[in-house]
Amino acid sequence: MSRLEFVRDPLWNNIRLEPIALELMDTPAVQRLRYVRQLGHAFLVYPGATHTRFEHALGAYHLCRRAITLLDEGGHPIDEGDATQLRIAALLHDIGHYPFSHALEEAGLLGHESLAERHLTRGDLAAALERRGIAPSKLLALIRGQTRDPLAGLVSGSLDVDKLDYLSRDAWMCGVPYGVIDVERLLSALTLARGPGGRVSLALHEKGLAALESLLFAKYQMYRTVYWHHAVRSATAMFKRLVRRAITDGRISVDDVALATDDGLIHDLGRDDPTGLARALGERRLAKRALDLPATDLPADTAAWPGTDPDLVERVEDRMAADLGLEPGEVFLDFPVKEGMLTVDLPVVRRDGAVRPPPMAGPDGDTYMGLPRVAGELYRSARRLRVFTLRSAKVSESDVMELVQWPREEVATRLAENRPLLSAGDRGPASPASSPRRSGGRPNRSGPRSR
C-alpha cells in the first residue's frame, strides 16, 4: 500500500506528497533548502519574508500535481511516468539555488539552474533518483527549459508553477496585496494545442487571458515594490560586494558559497571581514541612496553593462568612490535587470478552437491581450538606477546619467587610464567614523523612513 502524507501549507492548505517526493525530500540536498530564504534580504524591509526555498519547492510540486490533474480531466491524459518526471522537476527546480535569493548570480556566479546538475548527479539525491529510475538528464532539461516536451512549460515558462507559487507566496508572506492571482482559473485554462508548425505544446484557453494579465501585472508590481525596493537593493549590493571580496581574497571558495545556507554563509563571511559589511548587514546599517532615478528618465539606448557586467561595475564603483572622496567599497551602483519580465510564450486557444501565437510585446503586438503591448514601458517604470553610499556624498545626476550611456569599451578605457568618471561630486563626505569599515563605526541606520 502506498504511503501518502500531507503537509500543511499556509498558502495551499494541504499538500499531498507521494512516496517518491517523500524520499527525495529527506535527502540533505533538499533539506538544505529549508535554510535558504526565498527572498534574500527582503526580510530587512518586510519582516514576514523569512519563508524558504523548501516551502516554495513544495508549493511548485503541489501546483504541478494540480495542473496535471486538470489537464487529465480536460481530455489530455498524461503518461504516469511523464507526470512523475514533471512533478519531481517542479519539486527540485531550485535545488541548485545559492543563499540569499539571486544576489550571487548578479555578482557573476553561475546561474542556479547550472548548479542543479551537481546535486542531481551526486550524493544521496542522485542515489534516490537512480533507485526510482528517474534520469537526472531529463530533470535538468526540464529545469533549464531545454526540452521540446509539450508540457515543459509547466516547469520553465512564462506561466510555470514556479511563478504561480512564488508570486502568491511572496506577496502573502510580505503582507502586500500585489501578488493576488487567480491560480485555479489559470490552471484550469491550461490545455495542449498544436501550433502552426504542427508541434504540440502547452497553451492557454482564451478564458484564462484576464487571469494571465492579472498575473503579469502582479509580477510587475512585486518587482517594483518588493524585489527592487530600495532598501532591499542596498542590502543586496552590499552583500554582493562582501562575497566577491571574500572570494577574491581566498577566504571562501565558490563551491563553499554554492553549498552554503543563508546563516552558514553569513557566519563564515563575518569571521574575517575586513570590509565591515557583514556586521553592517547584520545590524541593518544599510548604504543610503545618494541618487535614485527611474529608468524612464534615461534614454532607451542606455548601456547594458550597469546591470550585466559585475566585474566592470565593481571597478566603476571604486573609481566613483575616489571621485567622491570616499574609500573603495563605499559606493554601490545598482541597476537591476530582468529581461523578459512580462514575456508570454504560450499560444492561445480561442473559443472556436483556433490557435493563435503567443501575444507579441510592443505597440504592434496582438490586440487580444493588452498588457504585453506595453510590457517595455512597464519594465522601464519598474527599474531604477541607484547609487548607494556608506557615507554621505552628493552625486551628480547628470554625471551618472552620462556615465551609464557610455559603452562598455569607453568605460573600460577611462578606468585603464585612471580618468575620473564623475566631475561634480561633493568631496566633503561625512566623518570617517560613520563607515562600517572603521572600528565601531555606524552609518545612519535605515530606519522606518527607508521602508
N, C-alpha and C positions, 0 to 999 in steps of 0.2 A: 504494500500500500504506500502510495507516495506521501512523503512528509511535506506538508504545506504550513507555512507560517505567515502571520500578518504582522506588519509593523505599523504602529500608529504614527501618522504624519500630520503636522498642523495644517498643511495645505490640502492634501488629498485624502485625509482621514485614514482609511485602511489601505495599505499597500500589500498586496498578496505576493509572496515570494515562493517561487518554485524551487525544488531541491537543488538544481544546478546553481541558481542565484545564491542560495544559502551557502553552498560550498565555496563559491568564489568570494563571497563577502568575508569569509573567515580567513582569507589569506592576508599576510602582512601588507602586501601592496595595496589592497583595497582598504584595509583598516587604517592605513596611513592617511587616507582622505578625511578621516574623522578630525584630523588635526591640521587641516589646511582650509582656512576660511575662504568662503566663496568670493567675498568682495574685498579682500586685502585690507587696506587701511580705511575703508569706509566706516568702520565702527568708531573711528575717531570723530566722526560727524553724526552718524546715525547709530546710537548705542545698541540697537537691536540687531545690527548687521553682523552678527557673530556666527551665522549659520555656515555650514561647511560643504565642501565638495562631496562628502559622503551623503548627506541629505539630498543634495541635488542629483547625485547619481541614482539614488533610489527613486526620486521623482521622475527622472527621464525614463528609467526602466518601466515604471508604472504607466506612464503615458504611452510608451511604445506598446505595451501589452494591450492597452485600451484601443489604440489605433488599429492594431491587427485584428482585434475582435470586431470592431466596427466595419472594417473592410470585408471581413468574412460575412458578417450579417448583410452587407450591401451587395453580395454576389461576387466577391473577389476572394475566394478561399486561398490561404497561403499555406504552402507546404510546411509541415511542422518543423522540419529541420531548418528551413529558411527562417521561419518565425523565431525559433530559438536563437539562431545566429543574430538576428536583428535585435532581439531583447538584450542579449549579452553585450552586443556592441554599444547599445544605449547605456547599459549599466557601467561599462568600462570606458566610455568615451573620454573621460577626464583622467584616466589612470596615470598619465604622464605629467600631470599638472604640477607646476612649481608652487612653492609657497607664495602667498600674497598676490593672488589673482594673476593678472597678465603683466605685472610690472617688469618681471625679469625678461620676458620676451621683448618688451620695449627696450630693455637695456642691452639687447643684442644677443641674448642666449637663444638657443634653438627653440622653435615652437613646440608646445607641449604635445601636439599630435606626433611630432617626430620622436619624442621621448617615449611615447607609448610602447614602442617596439621592445625596449629593454625589459619592461615589466611583463609584456605578453609572451616573451620568449625565454625568460629566466625565472628561476626560483619557484616558490610554491604555486604561484598563479599559473605559470606555464605548465606545471605538472598537473594541476587541476583541469586545465583546458584539454590537455592530452588525454587524461582519463575519460573525459566526456566526449572526445572525438571532435573537438572544435578547433579548426585551423586558425592559428594566430594571423596568418597572412590575410584571410578573409575578413577577420575583425578589423585589421589595420586598414584595409581598403575601404571599409565602411566608415571608419572613424575619420579617415583623411579625405573622404569624398572622392576616391579614386577607383570607383567601380561603376559599371553600367547596369548594376542590379536595379530593376524597376522600382524597388522600394528603398533604395539608398537614401532618398531624400528624407526619410523618417529620422535618420541618424545625422546626416550632414546636408543641410539645405536651408532655404530661406524660411521654411515652415517646419523645421525639425523639432523633435521633442526636447532637445536641449534648450532652445529658445523659449518654448512654451513653458517649461519649468522655471528657468532662471528668471525670466521677466516677472512671472507670477510670484515666485518665492522671494526674489529680491525686494519687490515692492511691499509684500506682506511683512517681511522682517524689518525693513527700513521704516515702515509706518507711513508710506506715501501712497497717494491714490492713483499714481500714474500707470501702474502695471496691470490694471484690471483688464483681463482678456476673456473673451467667451471661448474658453478652451474646448468645451464639449461641442459647441457649434462648429468650430474649426475641424476637430477630429471627425465629426460625423459628415463633414463636407468633403473629406478626402476620398479619392477614388483612383482607379487606374485607367489610363486612356492612351490611345495610340496617336502619336503626333504626326505632323505632316511627313516626316521621314520614315514613318512606319514603326518607330521604336515605342514600345510601351513604357510608360513612366508614371510616377506619382503625379496626380493632378488635383485640382480643386474644383468642386462643383460651384457653379455660379452663385448658389445660395449662400456660400461662405465668404463672398467678397467683402461684405461690410465688416465681418468679424476680422478678416485679414487686414483690412485698412486700419482697424482699431488696434491690432497687434503692432503694426508698423509704427503708428503714431505713439503707442505706448513705449516702443523701443526708443524712438527719438526723444521722448520726454525723460526716460530713465537715464539716457546718456547726458542730456543737458542738465538735469537736476541732481543726479546721484553719482553716476560713474565719473563724470567730469566736473563734479563740484570742486570749487577752487581749493578748499582745504584738503580734500582727498587727493587732488593732483599735486599739491605742495608736498604732502607726505610721500606720495609715490615718487616724486622727483628726488627727494632726499634719500629714500630707500634705494633707488637705482644707483645713485652716486656711491652710497655706502657699500653696496655689494660689488660694484665694479672696482672700487678701490681695494676691497679685501681680496678679490681675485687677482688683481694686478700685483698686489704685494705678496701673493702666495700664502695668505693667511687662511684661505679656504679655496677649495677646488670647485670647478663647475659641476663635477659629479656629486660632490657633497651637497651643493645647493639643490641639484635636481632631486635628490632623495630625501631632503630635509622636510620637516614640518615647520609651520609658522614659528612657534615658540622655540623650537630647537635651533632654527637658523638665527633668530634674534639673539639667543643666548650665546651662540658661537661668535656672532659678529660683535657682541658687546664685551667679550672677554679682553679683546685687544683692539681698541678702536681709536686710532689717532685723530680721526675726523670729529669725534664727539657726536656724530649723527645718530648712532644707536641710542645713546642716552636721551638726546633731544626728542627722538620719536617716542621713546618710552614715557617721557614726561609731557608729551604733546606740546612741545615747543617748536612750532612749525615755522618755516620760512614764510615771510609775508609777501603779498602782492606789491611789487613796485610798478607793474604795468599789467593791464588786463584789457585786451582788445578782442571784440567779436570778429570772427573770420569774415563776416560780411563787410567789415571796414577795410579788408585787404583786397588787393587786386586778385582776380580769378586765376592769374598765372603765377601766384606766389610759389616760390620754390618748394620742392618736396622734402629737402634734406632736414628741416627742423623736426619733422615727425618720423623720419625713416632712417636717419644715419646717426646712431647714438655716439659713435666714436667722434665724429665731427662736432656734434652738439656739445660734447664734454670739453673739447678744445675751445669752442666758441665761448662757452660759459666762463672758462678760466681767463680768456682774453677780455671778455666783458668785465669780469671782476677786477682785473688790472686797470681797465679804463675807468672804472668807478671808484678806484682806491680801496677795493676790498681784497680779501685773501682768496686764493684758489679754493674752489669748493663752497664758496659763499653765495654764488649766483646760480640760478637754475632757469633754463629756457624750456618752456613747455608748450607744445602744440600737438596734442594727441590726434591720432589718425584712426579712422575706422572705415576704410573703403568698402563700398557696397552695403553700408548700414541699412539702407531701405530697398535693397535689390529684391526682386521677386523672380524666382526661377521656375515657378510652377505653371504649366499650361492650365487654361481654364475651360471647363466643360459647360457649355451653355445648356439651357433647359431643353433645347431641341436636339441635343446630342452633339452639336458641332463643337470641335475642339479649337480653341484659339491659343496662339502662342503666349508666353509669359508677357505681362504688361511691360512695356518699354519705359525706361526712365527718360526724363527730359520733356520739354514742351511739345514735342512732336509725338509723344507716346500715345498709346491707345486710350480712347476716351472712356472705355467701360470701367476704368479704375483710375480715380483722380490722383491719389497720393503719390504714386511713383512719378507722375509727371512733374511734380515739384520737389522730388527727392533731393536734387542737388542743392536747392536753396535751403531746405530743412537741414541738411547735413552741415552746410556752412553756418547756419544760425546756431547749431549745437556746439560747434567748435569755438574755442577761444585761444588766442595766443597770449601767454602769460610769461612774465618774468618775476620770479620769486627771489628774495634776498634774505639772508640770515641777519643782516644788519641794515639799518635804514639807509637808503640811497635813492636819489632821483634819477629815473631812467627816461631818456628822451623817447617819446613815442615815435617821432619822425625817424630817429636813428634806427630803432628796431624795425620799423616798417621797411626802411631801405635795406637793412641787413637781410631780412627774410626773403627779399626779392632777388638778391644776388644768387646766381647759380652756384652750385657746389664748388666748381672749379675755382671761381673767383674768391670764394671764402677761404678755400684751402690755400690759395696763393697768398692772400693777405696774412693768414696765420703763419705761413712759412717765412714771410718777410718781416714778421713781428710788427705789423702795422695795426694801428688802433681800429676797432670795429665801431666804437661809439665816439662821437665828437663832443657831446654836450652833457656828459654825465656829471653828477654832483660829486666832487671829490672830497666831500666832508662827511663821511659816514659816521654813524653813532659810535659811541665809546666801544673799544675792543672788548670791554668786559661783558658786552651783550652777546658775543659769539659763542656757540656751543663748543668750539674747539679750544676756548680758553677755560682754564680750571674753574669750575663752579659757575661759569657764565650762563646767563639765562636771557635769551632774547624775548621780546614780547610774546606772551602766551597767546595762542589762538583761542580766545575765549568765546563767549556767546556771539560776539559780532562776526566771527569768522564763519558762523554757520549759515 
